[in-house]
Amino acid sequence: ASTVSLLSQLLSPALFSPQGKYILTPSPITYAEEQLFHFFGQLLGIAIRADVPLPLDLLPSFWKTLVGEPLDPDLDLQEADILTYNYVKKFENISDETELEALCAEIASQHLATESPDCPNKPCCKFTYLSLTGEEVELCPRGRHIPVGWENKDVYAAAIRSLRMRELQTPECMTAVRAGLGSIIPLQLLTTLTPLEMELRTCGLPYINLEFLKAHTMYQVGLMETDQHIEFFWSALEMFTQEELCKFIKFACNQERIPFTCPCKDGGPDTAHVPPYPMK
């Protein structure tokens, strides 16, 4: 329960993400919050060392930043905030001033634009935009007083994209997370892993691989895999949905995911299993 409470303080839903995943809350942090992020990094390290996956649904941009890989200003923006991605694309793809006026009129109807100081009846956008936390921020000094026109529309679109990239990278938060992670495992390890490998090592598979579970089950007290009630047991699990299998894993192992891999997968019979496997 304490871990869930911790994560709810550190993570916020990527509200406009089509994947329904989470990101680190992009805002200035206090000393207490810095310590929480440090502890969060330690949790990630413990998950890797113990091979007990954490069920974290974080955007790929988090894992990219964690391992030091640069973000893709197009793909990562689309994954994190599809509305902003489409908004930026509209400005980038405008072909003439008439289209720009029409777009500003559309934005004005959504209460996101003001009137141009030169033409009081002509709606225009200013160099401001909403942050991921819902606050209006200036994209440049005195941005609230700078209208968006044909000459600077591309600068405006690039400034919005840059704002979102900074929010996704959350340098203050990630520094604390990496410090906590480095207190458990060597940070040099991160240079050998891709973002996807890092996510799988930390969070395990987002689905239950029944064949993996069968391979990591042992039978004791005279039981054999060929016993009829054991065969019935596996037949029943094969009819489970992924949601039901996750509930079974939660009941049997007190965790929501199974490890991505296991040392005994390619080893001999005496190779150590990863806790909480084998299932008995």
N, C-alpha and C positions, 0 to 999 in steps of 0.2 A: 504494500500500500504506500509506503514511504517513497519507493522508487517511482510509482505512478504519479505521486504528488510532485516529485522533483521534476519529472519530464513535463508535466503540465505547466510548470513555471518557465521552463527553458524553451519549449517548442510552441509554435503557433501553426495552425493549419494554413497551407498555401491556398487561400480562399478561392483563387481563380485558377487553380491547377486542375486540369482535366484528369489527373491521376489521383486526386484526393489524398496527397501526401503532405508531410510536414516540413517546416524549415525552422532554423533557429530564429528567434524573435529579433528582428533587425532594429535595435534601439541602443542608445548608450546604456552601459551597465554599471551598477554600483559595485562596491567591494564585495558585498554579500553575494551578489549574482555572479561575480567573477569566481568566487569560491565554489558556487554551485556548478558552473561550467567546468571548473577544474575536476570536481568530483564526477561529473558526467563523463569526462575523458577517461577517468580511472575506471568507470563502469565499462566503457568500451574495451579498455585493455584487459580487464578481468574476463569479459566475454570471450575475447580472443584466446587468452591463455588457458581458460577452463573449458573451452569449446561448449559453452552453454549459451546458446543464441539469445540475443535480445530482440523482441518483436518490434523493431523500429521501422516505420514506413516514412523514411526521409527521402527528399528529392535527390536525384543524382548529383546536383550541384553541391550538396553537402559533402559527399564522398570525394568529389573532384577537388574541392578546396582542402579537405583533410589530407589528401595524399600529395597536394601541391600541383595538381594539374590545372591549367587555365580553363576558365569557363568559356563556353561557346556563346557569344552574344546573341545568337539567333536561336539555337536549339534550347539552351537553358532558360532563356526568357520565355519561350513558348511553353516549356514544361511548367514553369513556376507561375506565370501570370498570362494566360491566353488573352485576356482583355487588353492588357497593355501592349502585348505583342501585336494584336490586330490594330490597335490605335496608332502605334508607331508606323506600321506598314502603310496605313492610309496616308500619312504625311509623306512617307518616302516615295509612294507611287503616284502622287499627284502630278499631273502633266501640264497644268496651266493654272492661272490665277482664278479663273472661274470655278474650277474644281475646289480650290482652296477656300473660296468664299462659301461655297456650298457646304464644305466640311465644317467650317467654323459655325455656319448657321445650324447645322445638325448638332454640333457640340453645345451651342447656345441653348438649344431646345432641351438639352439634358442638364442645364444649369452649370456647365463647366467652362463657359466663356463669358466675356464681358464685351461692352461696346468699345469700338476703336476710338481713341481720343481725337483722331483726325476726322473721322466720320461717325458722329454720335449714333446714327441709326444702323451702322454696319457692325455686326458682331465680330469679335476676334478673340484669339487665345493669347494668354500671357505666358511668360517663361516660368510657370509653376506647374506642379503636378502632385498628386497624392502619393504619399509613401505607402509601403505595405502595411503600416500600422494605422493608416487612415488620416495622417496629418498632411496638410498642404505645405510643401517645401518649395523654396525658390531654386530654380535650376542654375542660376547664375546670380551675381550681385545685382540687387535691385530688379530681380526677375519679375516681380509683381507689376512693374512699371514698363516692361518691355513687351510690346505686342509681337505676335508671330506673323510674319509676312512672307511673301514669295522669296525674298532674298535670304531669310534665315530659317526657313522651315526645316531644312535638313539639319541645321545646328540644333534646333528644338528637338527633333526626333532622336538625334544622337545623345542629347543631354538626358532625355528620359531613359533611354537604353542604359546609359552610364549609371544613372541613379539606381536602377534595378540591379545592375551587376554588383554595385557596392553593397547593396542590401543583402544580396544572396551570399556574398563572400563574408560578410560580418567579421572583419579582421579582429576586433577586440574579443569577440566571443570565441572565435576559432583559435586564437593564441592561447586562451585559457584552456580550451578543450585539448589542444595538442600538448600543453604542459602537463595536464593530468594524465593523458595517454602515455607520455614519455616517462612518467614515474612508474609505469607498470611494464611497458615493453620498450625496446630501443626504437627511437623514431626513425633510425636508418631502415627499419623494416618497411616503412611506408614507401620508400623509393623503389622497392621491388614489386609492389602490388599495384594493379590497376584499380580505379574506383570501384568497378564491379566486384573484383576479388576482395577488396576491403569490406564492401558491404556484405558479401556472402560469408566471409570469415567472422564478421561481427554479429550478423543478424540471422545467419542460416538461410535455409530455403523458405520462400514464402508459401510453400505448399508442402504437404506431407507425402514423401516418397515411400509407398508401402513396401516396395522391394528392399529399400534400405533398412526399413524397420524389421522385415523378415530376416535379413542377413545379420541383424544385430539382436537376435532373440536367442536365448539359451533355455534348454528344457532340463529341469531337475526332478528329483524324487521319482525316478522311474518313468517320467513322461517322455514321449517321443513325438517328433514332428508329424509322424504318420498316424498318430492317434486320431480317432474319428472326431472327438470333441475339439481337438486342436485344428483340424481341417475346417470344422464348422466355424470356429473362431475367425480364421483368416477369411473364409468365404463371407462372413458377416461384415468384416472390415472392408472387403472389396466392394461391397454395396454402399458403403458410406460416401457421402459427399465430402468435399474438402473441408467444409465448415464442421461437419460431424467428426471427421478425422482429427481436426485441430482440438475439438473438445475432448476427444479420447486421449490425445497426447497430454493435454492439460490435466486430465484426471490421472493418467498413468505415471507421468513424469514431472508434473507440476511446472511445465513450461509450455510455451505456445508454438515453438518451432523445433525442428530437429537440426543437428549440425549439417553444415555444407559437405563435410568430408570426415573421414575418421582414419587414424593411423593404422587400424587393423584392416582397412579396405583392401590394401595391396600386400599386406604382410602375412606371416604365417599364423598358425593357430595360437601361438604364445604371445603374439603382439598385443599390447595393452589396448583395451577398449576405452572409448571416451565416455566419461560419465554423462548422463545417467544410464548409458548403455553398457552392457546388453540388457534388454528388457527380459525379465525372468517370467 
